[in-house]
Amino acid sequence: NTKKKRRIANMQKNQSSSAGKKKKKKSKAELEAERLEKERVEAEVEAERERVLEEERKKAEAKAEELRQDLKAKRKNEVQLLVTEYEDEIASYEENQARLKELTSKADKEKDW
């Protein structure tokens, strides 16, 4: 009877002490596997971050090139407009010079009469 009570008391004691125990310690192999998995995940995250940064850099370079080409085209158009304007001015000047020469010649003929 006493033996039975002791056995029951010991079983209860064992149950209550195991309930409060921490998790079973991990083996070195499990710890190493967890460390390697953590490093693998970190490497994947870093690789993805670098890929995204490279993608953003390429987009920025493409945008910069597009802006350079736009500016180049705009300058070319502005220069062409100035050339056209100057050509028009020169043509107008030449027309005026021809008209002046014509009128001067006409005036000289009338003077000779």
C-alpha positions as CSV (number, residue, x, y, z in Angstrom):
1,N,0.0,0.0,0.0
2,T,2.8,2.4,1.0
3,K,4.7,1.3,-2.0
4,K,1.8,2.0,-4.3
5,K,1.4,5.5,-2.8
6,R,5.1,6.2,-3.3
7,R,4.9,5.1,-6.9
8,I,1.9,7.3,-7.5
9,A,3.6,10.2,-5.8
10,N,6.8,9.7,-7.9
11,M,4.8,9.5,-11.1
12,Q,3.0,12.8,-10.2
13,K,6.3,14.4,-9.3
14,N,7.8,13.3,-12.6
15,Q,4.9,14.6,-14.6
16,S,4.9,18.0,-12.8
17,S,8.7,18.4,-13.2
18,S,8.6,17.4,-16.9
19,A,5.8,19.9,-17.5
20,G,7.9,22.8,-16.4
21,K,11.1,21.7,-18.2
22,K,12.4,23.7,-21.1
23,K,12.5,22.3,-24.6
24,K,14.9,19.5,-25.2
25,K,18.3,21.0,-26.1
26,K,19.0,20.8,-29.8
27,S,21.8,18.8,-31.1
28,K,24.8,20.4,-32.7
29,A,23.7,19.1,-36.1
30,E,20.2,20.7,-35.6
31,L,21.8,24.0,-34.6
32,E,24.1,23.8,-37.6
33,A,21.2,23.0,-39.9
34,E,19.3,26.0,-38.5
35,R,22.3,28.3,-38.9
36,L,22.8,27.2,-42.5
37,E,19.1,27.6,-43.3
38,K,19.2,31.1,-41.8
39,E,22.3,32.0,-43.9
40,R,20.6,30.6,-47.0
41,V,17.5,32.7,-46.4
42,E,19.6,35.8,-45.7
43,A,21.6,35.2,-48.9
44,E,18.4,34.9,-50.9
45,V,17.1,38.1,-49.4
46,E,20.3,39.9,-50.2
47,A,20.4,38.5,-53.8
48,E,16.8,39.7,-54.3
49,R,17.6,43.2,-52.9
50,E,20.6,43.4,-55.3
51,R,18.4,42.3,-58.2
52,V,15.8,45.0,-57.4
53,L,18.5,47.6,-57.0
54,E,20.1,46.6,-60.4
55,E,16.6,46.8,-62.0
56,E,16.0,50.2,-60.6
57,R,19.5,51.4,-61.7
58,K,18.8,50.2,-65.3
59,K,15.4,52.0,-65.2
60,A,17.1,55.2,-64.0
61,E,19.7,54.9,-66.7
62,A,17.1,54.4,-69.4
63,K,15.1,57.4,-68.2
64,A,18.3,59.5,-68.2
65,E,19.1,58.4,-71.7
66,E,15.5,59.2,-72.8
67,L,15.8,62.7,-71.2
68,R,19.1,63.3,-73.0
69,Q,17.6,62.3,-76.3
70,D,14.6,64.5,-75.7
71,L,16.9,67.4,-74.9
72,K,19.0,66.8,-77.9
73,A,16.0,66.7,-80.1
74,K,14.6,69.9,-78.5
75,R,17.9,71.7,-79.1
76,K,18.0,70.5,-82.7
77,N,14.5,71.8,-83.2
78,E,15.4,75.1,-81.6
79,V,18.5,75.4,-83.8
80,Q,16.4,74.5,-86.9
81,L,13.9,77.2,-86.0
82,L,16.6,79.8,-85.6
83,V,18.2,78.8,-88.9
84,T,14.8,79.1,-90.6
85,E,14.2,82.5,-89.0
86,Y,17.7,83.7,-90.0
87,E,17.2,82.4,-93.6
88,D,13.8,84.3,-93.7
89,E,15.6,87.4,-92.5
90,I,18.3,87.1,-95.1
91,A,15.8,86.5,-97.8
92,S,13.8,89.5,-96.7
93,Y,17.0,91.6,-96.6
94,E,18.0,90.4,-100.1
95,E,14.5,91.2,-101.4
96,N,14.7,94.7,-99.9
97,Q,18.2,95.2,-101.4
98,A,17.0,94.1,-104.8
99,R,14.0,96.5,-104.5
100,L,16.2,99.3,-103.3
101,K,18.5,98.7,-106.3
102,E,15.5,98.7,-108.6
103,L,14.1,101.9,-107.2
104,T,17.6,103.6,-107.2
105,S,18.0,102.6,-110.9
106,K,14.6,103.8,-111.7
107,A,15.3,107.1,-109.9
108,D,18.6,107.5,-111.7
109,K,16.8,107.0,-115.1
110,E,14.1,109.6,-114.2
111,K,16.8,112.0,-113.1
112,D,18.6,111.6,-116.4
113,W,15.5,112.5,-118.3
